[in-house]
Amino acid sequence: MRPDASYHPFSKEIWQAVTNQARGALVRKEYCPEQSRVESVRCVHLNHETEMSFGRQVWFFEAIGIDPVGRQHRLYGALEFSVQFGLLEPCRAALMDDPAHRQRFLHGLIEPISPDPWSAPSTRIWVRITCASVAIITSIWALALGACILDSW
């Protein structure tokens, strides 16, 4: 968690918008909107909006969801928002049964996987295998060519 997220003063409208999105996540997963409740809403990642880029906020919440059969579930939610011209725009919502899954979700949002294919270990292995194969085939071809030339003399 970044330090500025825990001490940033958010307006009542932002708290209400985040809570509404959390309730919406419960409803989308078919939990009872009247009996389910959202608890412990907090901002865990905050990038302020600049003149060159939009801002970003990631919020965590816990919830008690009541399914259609009446069973109670402890849920862990994460919400991602884009801050565009001072307004919160919902991007992603995730609802999980395990808080560790939620931490992995946050880690994936904050430090996305590098799109550079050359940084992957498997790519390096395949490149080395290909280079070694080309070197071996070239050596065999050169030896065969040399043997043909020597036989013709």
PyRosetta script that sets phi, psi and omega in degrees:
from pyrosetta import init, pose_from_sequence

init()
pose = pose_from_sequence("MRPDASYHPFSKEIWQAVTNQARGALVRKEYCPEQSRVESVRCVHLNHETEMSFGRQVWFFEAIGIDPVGRQHRLYGALEFSVQFGLLEPCRAALMDDPAHRQRFLHGLIEPISPDPWSAPSTRIWVRITCASVAIITSIWALALGACILDSW")
pose.set_psi(1, 134.7)
pose.set_omega(1, 178.3)
pose.set_phi(2, -78.5)
pose.set_psi(2, 143.7)
pose.set_omega(2, -175.4)
pose.set_phi(3, -63.7)
pose.set_psi(3, -33.5)
pose.set_omega(3, -176.2)
pose.set_phi(4, -72.9)
pose.set_psi(4, -17.2)
pose.set_omega(4, 179.9)
pose.set_phi(5, -72.4)
pose.set_psi(5, -34.5)
pose.set_omega(5, -174.5)
pose.set_phi(6, -79.0)
pose.set_psi(6, -18.3)
pose.set_omega(6, -177.0)
pose.set_phi(7, -115.5)
pose.set_psi(7, 7.8)
pose.set_omega(7, -178.7)
pose.set_phi(8, -78.6)
pose.set_psi(8, 128.6)
pose.set_omega(8, 178.6)
pose.set_phi(9, -79.6)
pose.set_psi(9, 117.4)
pose.set_omega(9, 178.4)
pose.set_phi(10, -100.5)
pose.set_psi(10, 147.2)
pose.set_omega(10, -179.5)
pose.set_phi(11, -74.6)
pose.set_psi(11, 164.1)
pose.set_omega(11, 178.8)
pose.set_phi(12, -61.5)
pose.set_psi(12, -35.2)
pose.set_omega(12, 180.0)
pose.set_phi(13, -65.1)
pose.set_psi(13, -38.8)
pose.set_omega(13, 179.2)
pose.set_phi(14, -67.3)
pose.set_psi(14, -44.9)
pose.set_omega(14, 178.1)
pose.set_phi(15, -59.1)
pose.set_psi(15, -41.4)
pose.set_omega(15, -179.3)
pose.set_phi(16, -67.0)
pose.set_psi(16, -41.9)
pose.set_omega(16, 179.6)
pose.set_phi(17, -64.0)
pose.set_psi(17, -42.1)
pose.set_omega(17, 179.9)
pose.set_phi(18, -66.4)
pose.set_psi(18, -43.5)
pose.set_omega(18, 179.0)
pose.set_phi(19, -63.2)
pose.set_psi(19, -40.3)
pose.set_omega(19, 177.5)
pose.set_phi(20, -63.5)
pose.set_psi(20, -39.9)
pose.set_omega(20, 177.1)
pose.set_phi(21, -65.5)
pose.set_psi(21, -38.0)
pose.set_omega(21, 178.3)
pose.set_phi(22, -64.6)
pose.set_psi(22, -43.3)
pose.set_omega(22, 176.7)
pose.set_phi(23, -63.3)
pose.set_psi(23, -39.7)
pose.set_omega(23, 177.8)
pose.set_phi(24, -61.7)
pose.set_psi(24, -36.4)
pose.set_omega(24, 177.4)
pose.set_phi(25, -64.2)
pose.set_psi(25, -38.9)
pose.set_omega(25, 177.3)
pose.set_phi(26, -65.0)
pose.set_psi(26, -43.6)
pose.set_omega(26, -179.0)
pose.set_phi(27, -65.1)
pose.set_psi(27, -40.4)
pose.set_omega(27, 179.4)
pose.set_phi(28, -63.1)
pose.set_psi(28, -28.6)
pose.set_omega(28, 177.2)
pose.set_phi(29, -89.2)
pose.set_psi(29, 11.0)
pose.set_omega(29, 174.8)
pose.set_phi(30, 66.6)
pose.set_psi(30, 36.8)
pose.set_omega(30, 170.3)
pose.set_phi(31, -93.4)
pose.set_psi(31, 149.4)
pose.set_omega(31, -176.6)
pose.set_phi(32, -62.1)
pose.set_psi(32, 120.4)
pose.set_omega(32, -178.1)
pose.set_phi(33, -69.2)
pose.set_psi(33, -25.9)
pose.set_omega(33, -178.7)
pose.set_phi(34, -80.7)
pose.set_psi(34, -37.4)
pose.set_omega(34, -174.7)
pose.set_phi(35, -95.3)
pose.set_psi(35, -24.6)
pose.set_omega(35, -179.8)
pose.set_phi(36, -75.9)
pose.set_psi(36, 153.7)
pose.set_omega(36, 179.6)
pose.set_phi(37, -141.5)
pose.set_psi(37, 150.0)
pose.set_omega(37, 179.4)
pose.set_phi(38, -102.4)
pose.set_psi(38, 135.4)
pose.set_omega(38, -179.2)
pose.set_phi(39, -131.1)
pose.set_psi(39, 158.3)
pose.set_omega(39, 168.2)
pose.set_phi(40, 51.4)
pose.set_psi(40, 59.3)
pose.set_omega(40, 177.2)
pose.set_phi(41, -82.3)
pose.set_psi(41, 130.2)
pose.set_omega(41, -179.5)
pose.set_phi(42, -153.3)
pose.set_psi(42, 147.7)
pose.set_omega(42, 177.6)
pose.set_phi(43, -85.7)
pose.set_psi(43, 127.6)
pose.set_omega(43, -177.9)
pose.set_phi(44, -113.0)
pose.set_psi(44, -12.6)
pose.set_omega(44, 178.4)
pose.set_phi(45, -149.8)
pose.set_psi(45, 132.8)
pose.set_omega(45, -175.9)
pose.set_phi(46, -141.3)
pose.set_psi(46, 120.1)
pose.set_omega(46, 170.0)
pose.set_phi(47, -115.7)
pose.set_psi(47, 121.3)
pose.set_omega(47, -178.8)
pose.set_phi(48, -73.5)
pose.set_psi(48, 149.9)
pose.set_omega(48, 176.6)
pose.set_phi(49, -72.5)
pose.set_psi(49, 137.4)
pose.set_omega(49, 176.6)
pose.set_phi(50, -121.1)
pose.set_psi(50, 177.5)
pose.set_omega(50, 178.0)
pose.set_phi(51, -69.0)
pose.set_psi(51, -21.5)
pose.set_omega(51, -177.4)
pose.set_phi(52, -100.5)
pose.set_psi(52, -16.7)
pose.set_omega(52, -177.9)
pose.set_phi(53, -149.8)
pose.set_psi(53, 155.5)
pose.set_omega(53, 176.3)
pose.set_phi(54, -73.8)
pose.set_psi(54, 159.7)
pose.set_omega(54, 176.5)
pose.set_phi(55, -88.2)
pose.set_psi(55, 176.4)
pose.set_omega(55, -179.1)
pose.set_phi(56, -151.0)
pose.set_psi(56, 138.9)
pose.set_omega(56, 176.4)
pose.set_phi(57, -133.4)
pose.set_psi(57, 138.9)
pose.set_omega(57, 173.2)
pose.set_phi(58, -122.2)
pose.set_psi(58, 128.1)
pose.set_omega(58, -177.8)
pose.set_phi(59, -118.4)
pose.set_psi(59, 143.1)
pose.set_omega(59, 173.1)
pose.set_phi(60, -110.2)
pose.set_psi(60, 151.6)
pose.set_omega(60, 172.3)
pose.set_phi(61, -152.3)
pose.set_psi(61, 157.6)
pose.set_omega(61, 171.7)
pose.set_phi(62, -111.1)
pose.set_psi(62, 153.8)
pose.set_omega(62, -179.1)
pose.set_phi(63, -148.6)
pose.set_psi(63, 154.1)
pose.set_omega(63, 169.6)
pose.set_phi(64, -109.9)
pose.set_psi(64, 113.4)
pose.set_omega(64, -179.2)
pose.set_phi(65, -105.6)
pose.set_psi(65, 134.4)
pose.set_omega(65, 176.9)
pose.set_phi(66, -105.9)
pose.set_psi(66, 118.0)
pose.set_omega(66, -177.7)
pose.set_phi(67, -78.7)
pose.set_psi(67, 173.4)
pose.set_omega(67, -177.5)
pose.set_phi(68, -60.6)
pose.set_psi(68, -21.1)
pose.set_omega(68, 179.5)
pose.set_phi(69, -87.0)
pose.set_psi(69, -11.7)
pose.set_omega(69, 178.8)
pose.set_phi(70, 101.6)
pose.set_psi(70, 4.1)
pose.set_omega(70, 178.7)
pose.set_phi(71, -79.4)
pose.set_psi(71, 145.9)
pose.set_omega(71, -179.0)
pose.set_phi(72, -96.1)
pose.set_psi(72, 135.6)
pose.set_omega(72, 179.8)
pose.set_phi(73, -127.6)
pose.set_psi(73, 136.0)
pose.set_omega(73, 173.2)
pose.set_phi(74, -89.1)
pose.set_psi(74, 121.4)
pose.set_omega(74, -174.8)
pose.set_phi(75, -123.1)
pose.set_psi(75, 151.8)
pose.set_omega(75, 179.7)
pose.set_phi(76, -124.0)
pose.set_psi(76, 120.3)
pose.set_omega(76, -175.0)
pose.set_phi(77, -116.0)
pose.set_psi(77, 156.6)
pose.set_omega(77, 175.5)
pose.set_phi(78, -137.0)
pose.set_psi(78, 138.4)
pose.set_omega(78, 179.0)
pose.set_phi(79, -128.9)
pose.set_psi(79, 133.7)
pose.set_omega(79, 175.9)
pose.set_phi(80, -113.2)
pose.set_psi(80, 134.4)
pose.set_omega(80, 178.9)
pose.set_phi(81, -126.3)
pose.set_psi(81, 145.4)
pose.set_omega(81, 169.9)
pose.set_phi(82, -101.1)
pose.set_psi(82, 134.8)
pose.set_omega(82, 177.8)
pose.set_phi(83, -99.5)
pose.set_psi(83, 109.8)
pose.set_omega(83, -176.1)
pose.set_phi(84, -122.0)
pose.set_psi(84, 113.5)
pose.set_omega(84, -179.4)
pose.set_phi(85, 55.7)
pose.set_psi(85, 38.3)
pose.set_omega(85, 176.9)
pose.set_phi(86, 84.6)
pose.set_psi(86, -1.2)
pose.set_omega(86, -179.4)
pose.set_phi(87, -108.4)
pose.set_psi(87, 143.5)
pose.set_omega(87, 176.8)
pose.set_phi(88, -83.2)
pose.set_psi(88, 125.8)
pose.set_omega(88, 175.6)
pose.set_phi(89, -116.2)
pose.set_psi(89, 118.1)
pose.set_omega(89, 180.0)
pose.set_phi(90, -64.3)
pose.set_psi(90, 136.6)
pose.set_omega(90, 178.2)
pose.set_phi(91, -111.9)
pose.set_psi(91, -56.7)
pose.set_omega(91, -176.7)
pose.set_phi(92, -139.5)
pose.set_psi(92, 150.6)
pose.set_omega(92, 173.1)
pose.set_phi(93, -137.7)
pose.set_psi(93, 135.8)
pose.set_omega(93, 179.2)
pose.set_phi(94, -135.5)
pose.set_psi(94, 139.8)
pose.set_omega(94, 179.3)
pose.set_phi(95, -127.5)
pose.set_psi(95, 123.7)
pose.set_omega(95, -173.1)
pose.set_phi(96, -129.8)
pose.set_psi(96, 161.3)
pose.set_omega(96, 177.3)
pose.set_phi(97, -90.8)
pose.set_psi(97, -13.5)
pose.set_omega(97, -173.3)
pose.set_phi(98, -128.8)
pose.set_psi(98, 130.3)
pose.set_omega(98, 179.4)
pose.set_phi(99, -65.3)
pose.set_psi(99, -24.6)
pose.set_omega(99, 177.9)
pose.set_phi(100, -66.6)
pose.set_psi(100, -36.1)
pose.set_omega(100, 176.7)
pose.set_phi(101, -64.0)
pose.set_psi(101, -36.9)
pose.set_omega(101, 179.1)
pose.set_phi(102, -66.8)
pose.set_psi(102, -37.9)
pose.set_omega(102, 177.0)
pose.set_phi(103, -64.0)
pose.set_psi(103, -40.4)
pose.set_omega(103, 177.2)
pose.set_phi(104, -64.5)
pose.set_psi(104, -37.3)
pose.set_omega(104, 176.5)
pose.set_phi(105, -60.2)
pose.set_psi(105, -45.9)
pose.set_omega(105, 178.7)
pose.set_phi(106, -63.2)
pose.set_psi(106, -44.2)
pose.set_omega(106, 179.8)
pose.set_phi(107, -60.1)
pose.set_psi(107, -40.1)
pose.set_omega(107, 177.9)
pose.set_phi(108, -66.0)
pose.set_psi(108, -31.4)
pose.set_omega(108, 178.2)
pose.set_phi(109, -76.3)
pose.set_psi(109, -40.7)
pose.set_omega(109, -175.5)
pose.set_phi(110, -77.6)
pose.set_psi(110, -42.1)
pose.set_omega(110, -179.6)
pose.set_phi(111, -121.2)
pose.set_psi(111, 79.9)
pose.set_omega(111, -177.4)
pose.set_phi(112, -65.3)
pose.set_psi(112, 158.3)
pose.set_omega(112, 179.8)
pose.set_phi(113, -65.7)
pose.set_psi(113, 136.3)
pose.set_omega(113, -178.0)
pose.set_phi(114, -64.8)
pose.set_psi(114, 130.3)
pose.set_omega(114, 178.8)
pose.set_phi(115, -77.4)
pose.set_psi(115, -4.9)
pose.set_omega(115, -178.7)
pose.set_phi(116, -75.4)
pose.set_psi(116, 111.0)
pose.set_omega(116, -177.2)
pose.set_phi(117, -68.9)
pose.set_psi(117, -21.8)
pose.set_omega(117, -178.4)
pose.set_phi(118, -73.1)
pose.set_psi(118, -14.6)
pose.set_omega(118, -179.6)
pose.set_phi(119, -84.5)
pose.set_psi(119, -10.5)
pose.set_omega(119, -178.9)
pose.set_phi(120, -76.2)
pose.set_psi(120, 135.7)
pose.set_omega(120, 179.9)
pose.set_phi(121, -60.3)
pose.set_psi(121, -37.2)
pose.set_omega(121, -179.2)
pose.set_phi(122, -65.6)
pose.set_psi(122, -33.8)
pose.set_omega(122, 177.9)
pose.set_phi(123, -64.1)
pose.set_psi(123, -43.7)
pose.set_omega(123, 179.2)
pose.set_phi(124, -61.2)
pose.set_psi(124, -39.0)
pose.set_omega(124, 179.2)
pose.set_phi(125, -64.1)
pose.set_psi(125, -46.9)
pose.set_omega(125, -178.9)
pose.set_phi(126, -65.2)
pose.set_psi(126, -36.4)
pose.set_omega(126, 178.0)
pose.set_phi(127, -65.1)
pose.set_psi(127, -42.6)
pose.set_omega(127, 179.1)
pose.set_phi(128, -65.2)
pose.set_psi(128, -42.4)
pose.set_omega(128, 178.4)
pose.set_phi(129, -62.8)
pose.set_psi(129, -42.5)
pose.set_omega(129, 179.5)
pose.set_phi(130, -64.1)
pose.set_psi(130, -44.8)
pose.set_omega(130, 179.0)
pose.set_phi(131, -62.8)
pose.set_psi(131, -41.6)
pose.set_omega(131, 178.6)
pose.set_phi(132, -65.2)
pose.set_psi(132, -41.2)
pose.set_omega(132, 178.5)
pose.set_phi(133, -62.6)
pose.set_psi(133, -44.0)
pose.set_omega(133, 178.7)
pose.set_phi(134, -63.1)
pose.set_psi(134, -41.1)
pose.set_omega(134, 179.3)
pose.set_phi(135, -64.4)
pose.set_psi(135, -42.5)
pose.set_omega(135, 179.8)
pose.set_phi(136, -65.7)
pose.set_psi(136, -46.6)
pose.set_omega(136, 179.9)
pose.set_phi(137, -63.5)
pose.set_psi(137, -41.0)
pose.set_omega(137, 178.2)
pose.set_phi(138, -64.0)
pose.set_psi(138, -40.5)
pose.set_omega(138, 178.4)
pose.set_phi(139, -64.1)
pose.set_psi(139, -44.8)
pose.set_omega(139, 179.0)
pose.set_phi(140, -62.1)
pose.set_psi(140, -44.4)
pose.set_omega(140, 179.3)
pose.set_phi(141, -62.7)
pose.set_psi(141, -43.2)
pose.set_omega(141, -179.9)
pose.set_phi(142, -64.8)
pose.set_psi(142, -40.8)
pose.set_omega(142, 177.4)
pose.set_phi(143, -64.7)
pose.set_psi(143, -41.7)
pose.set_omega(143, 179.0)
pose.set_phi(144, -64.9)
pose.set_psi(144, -41.8)
pose.set_omega(144, 178.7)
pose.set_phi(145, -64.0)
pose.set_psi(145, -43.1)
pose.set_omega(145, 178.4)
pose.set_phi(146, -63.1)
pose.set_psi(146, -39.7)
pose.set_omega(146, 178.9)
pose.set_phi(147, -65.4)
pose.set_psi(147, -39.6)
pose.set_omega(147, 178.0)
pose.set_phi(148, -64.1)
pose.set_psi(148, -41.8)
pose.set_omega(148, -178.7)
pose.set_phi(149, -66.7)
pose.set_psi(149, -40.6)
pose.set_omega(149, -179.4)
pose.set_phi(150, -68.5)
pose.set_psi(150, -35.5)
pose.set_omega(150, 180.0)
pose.set_phi(151, -68.3)
pose.set_psi(151, -32.9)
pose.set_omega(151, -178.6)
pose.set_phi(152, -77.1)
pose.set_psi(152, -12.2)
pose.set_omega(152, 179.5)
pose.set_phi(153, -86.1)
pose.dump_pdb("model.pdb")
